[in-house]
Amino acid sequence: MADTTKPGPPSDVRANIQQIMNAQRTQFPTTLANTCERFVGKQLSLELRSGWGWGEVLDGVHKPLDRDREAVISSGTVRVCVERFFRGVDSAIRGFVGSVVPSGHRLDNFKVVLFTMADGIDFDFNGNVCMVWGAWFGDREPSGAPGTVPEFTGGVGYKGYGTVYDDEAGYRECVRRLQLLDPRKTGSVRQSNQ
């Protein structure tokens, strides 16, 4: 079997990628509302998502997970305790650092970095839920320069995706609204004046 282990990019390449991402975020913003900061010290639900390709990271080396392992890691919903929020270069809240609350899941006790990925502003955890979050898990504290998404630079970790929310009813309402916009579900794209 071929070795699919890929070393992470050198620091100058990471800096260039970060500059490109910052430029894209200016054109297509993705931010959390300032009111989200009231969740520091509280727990939120993280519904894990599979299908976009999860990866395992060992001391900075990324390796894609096979489908069976991805199905195990990315299944279910876990609770995360919010420790601190971080901001992008534009000073807008982009996500938070927390830890997975023990519940019997493979990710129990991992640190987690969660950041919004869907285009939109003023996402929250109830009525305006961001449906696509990057979810990075690690066995140690993440680090990063101000204005960047913190990263796990060593140890064992996973990179994947999910949806973060506080209120199940608010989350389900956001899912319902998105399904109304999905042409695969409605047969056509809805016009805003209909």
C-alpha positions as CSV (number, residue, x, y, z in Angstrom):
1,M,0.0,0.0,0.0
2,A,1.4,3.4,-0.9
3,D,2.3,5.8,1.8
4,T,-0.1,8.7,1.8
5,T,1.6,10.6,4.6
6,K,2.1,14.2,3.6
7,P,4.3,16.6,5.6
8,G,2.7,20.0,6.4
9,P,3.7,22.9,4.2
10,P,6.8,24.9,5.3
11,S,6.1,28.1,7.4
12,D,6.6,30.4,4.4
13,V,4.0,28.5,2.4
14,R,1.6,28.5,5.4
15,A,2.0,32.3,5.7
16,N,1.2,32.7,2.0
17,I,-1.9,30.4,2.4
18,Q,-3.0,32.5,5.4
19,Q,-2.7,35.8,3.3
20,I,-4.8,34.2,0.6
21,M,-7.4,33.1,3.1
22,N,-7.5,36.5,4.7
23,A,-8.1,38.1,1.3
24,Q,-10.9,35.6,0.6
25,R,-12.5,36.3,4.0
26,T,-12.6,40.0,3.1
27,Q,-14.4,39.3,-0.1
28,F,-16.6,36.5,1.4
29,P,-16.9,37.1,5.1
30,T,-17.7,34.5,7.7
31,T,-18.1,35.8,11.2
32,L,-19.8,35.2,14.5
33,A,-21.9,37.8,16.3
34,N,-20.3,39.5,19.2
35,T,-23.1,38.2,21.4
36,C,-21.5,34.7,21.1
37,E,-18.8,35.7,23.6
38,R,-21.4,35.1,26.4
39,F,-20.9,31.4,25.8
40,V,-17.4,31.3,27.3
41,G,-17.4,28.6,30.0
42,K,-20.6,27.1,28.6
43,Q,-21.2,23.9,26.6
44,L,-22.4,23.8,23.0
45,S,-23.3,20.8,20.7
46,L,-21.1,19.9,17.8
47,E,-22.8,17.6,15.3
48,L,-19.9,16.0,13.4
49,R,-20.1,15.8,9.6
50,S,-18.5,13.2,7.4
51,G,-18.1,13.2,3.6
52,W,-15.7,16.0,3.0
53,G,-12.6,14.0,4.0
54,W,-11.4,13.9,7.6
55,G,-7.7,13.6,8.3
56,E,-5.4,12.4,11.1
57,V,-2.5,14.6,12.1
58,L,0.6,13.1,13.9
59,D,3.2,15.6,14.9
60,G,2.3,17.9,12.0
61,V,2.0,15.2,9.3
62,H,-1.4,15.0,7.8
63,K,-2.8,11.6,6.6
64,P,-6.4,11.2,5.2
65,L,-8.6,8.8,7.2
66,D,-10.0,5.8,5.3
67,R,-13.8,5.7,5.1
68,D,-14.2,3.2,8.0
69,R,-12.1,5.3,10.4
70,E,-13.8,8.5,9.2
71,A,-17.2,7.0,9.9
72,V,-16.2,6.2,13.5
73,I,-14.5,9.5,14.3
74,S,-17.1,11.7,12.5
75,S,-20.3,10.1,13.8
76,G,-22.7,11.6,16.3
77,T,-22.8,14.7,18.3
78,V,-20.4,15.7,21.1
79,R,-20.6,18.5,23.6
80,V,-17.8,21.1,23.7
81,C,-16.9,23.5,26.4
82,V,-16.1,27.0,25.1
83,E,-12.8,28.3,26.5
84,R,-12.0,31.4,24.4
85,F,-12.9,33.0,21.1
86,F,-10.5,34.2,18.5
87,R,-10.7,36.9,15.9
88,G,-9.5,37.3,12.3
89,V,-7.3,40.1,10.9
90,D,-10.5,42.2,10.5
91,S,-11.2,41.9,14.3
92,A,-14.4,39.9,13.7
93,I,-14.9,36.7,15.7
94,R,-14.1,33.7,13.6
95,G,-14.4,30.8,16.0
96,F,-13.4,29.4,19.4
97,V,-11.1,27.1,21.2
98,G,-12.6,24.6,23.6
99,S,-12.5,21.0,24.8
100,V,-14.6,17.9,24.1
101,V,-16.7,17.0,27.2
102,P,-16.4,13.2,28.0
103,S,-19.3,11.2,26.8
104,G,-17.8,7.9,25.5
105,H,-16.8,9.3,22.1
106,R,-13.4,8.7,20.5
107,L,-12.8,12.5,20.7
108,D,-13.4,12.8,24.5
109,N,-11.0,15.2,26.2
110,F,-9.4,16.4,23.0
111,K,-8.9,20.2,22.7
112,V,-10.9,21.6,19.7
113,V,-10.6,24.6,17.4
114,L,-13.8,25.4,15.7
115,F,-14.2,28.1,13.0
116,T,-16.9,29.2,10.7
117,M,-16.6,28.2,7.0
118,A,-19.9,29.2,5.4
119,D,-20.2,32.7,3.9
120,G,-22.2,35.0,6.2
121,I,-22.0,37.4,9.0
122,D,-23.3,37.5,12.6
123,F,-23.8,33.8,12.9
124,D,-24.8,32.6,16.4
125,F,-25.6,29.3,18.0
126,N,-29.4,29.6,17.9
127,G,-31.4,31.4,15.2
128,N,-28.6,32.0,12.7
129,V,-26.6,28.9,12.9
130,C,-23.5,28.5,10.7
131,M,-24.0,25.1,9.1
132,V,-20.3,24.5,8.1
133,W,-17.5,24.7,10.6
134,G,-13.9,23.5,10.4
135,A,-13.3,21.2,13.4
136,W,-9.7,20.6,14.4
137,F,-9.0,18.3,17.4
138,G,-5.7,17.8,19.2
139,D,-4.2,16.3,22.4
140,R,-2.5,19.6,23.4
141,E,-3.1,23.3,23.4
142,P,-3.4,25.0,20.0
143,S,-1.3,28.0,19.2
144,G,-1.4,30.8,16.6
145,A,-0.6,34.4,15.9
146,P,-3.3,37.0,16.4
147,G,-5.6,37.2,13.5
148,T,-5.2,33.6,12.5
149,V,-7.0,30.3,13.2
150,P,-5.1,28.5,16.1
151,E,-3.5,25.2,15.0
152,F,-2.2,22.1,16.7
153,T,1.5,21.9,15.7
154,G,2.4,18.6,17.4
155,G,0.9,15.5,19.0
156,V,-2.1,13.6,17.8
157,G,-5.1,15.2,16.2
158,Y,-7.9,15.1,13.6
159,K,-9.2,17.6,11.1
160,G,-12.8,17.5,10.1
161,Y,-16.1,19.3,9.9
162,G,-19.3,19.9,11.9
163,T,-22.1,22.2,12.9
164,V,-22.1,24.0,16.3
165,Y,-25.3,25.0,18.0
166,D,-26.8,25.7,21.4
167,D,-30.5,25.2,20.9
168,E,-31.8,22.0,19.1
169,A,-35.0,23.8,17.9
170,G,-33.0,26.7,16.5
171,Y,-30.6,24.3,14.7
172,R,-33.5,22.3,13.2
173,E,-35.2,25.6,12.0
174,C,-31.9,26.6,10.2
175,V,-31.8,23.1,8.6
176,R,-35.4,23.5,7.4
177,R,-34.7,27.0,5.9
178,L,-31.6,25.7,4.1
179,Q,-33.6,22.8,2.6
180,L,-36.1,25.2,1.2
181,L,-33.3,26.8,-0.8
182,D,-32.0,23.4,-2.0
183,P,-33.1,22.9,-5.7
184,R,-32.6,19.1,-5.2
185,K,-35.3,19.2,-2.5
186,T,-37.7,21.7,-4.1
187,G,-37.2,21.0,-7.8
188,S,-36.2,24.6,-8.6
189,V,-34.3,27.5,-7.1
190,R,-36.7,29.7,-5.2
191,Q,-36.9,33.3,-6.3
192,S,-36.7,35.9,-3.5
193,N,-39.9,37.6,-4.8
194,Q,-42.0,34.4,-4.8
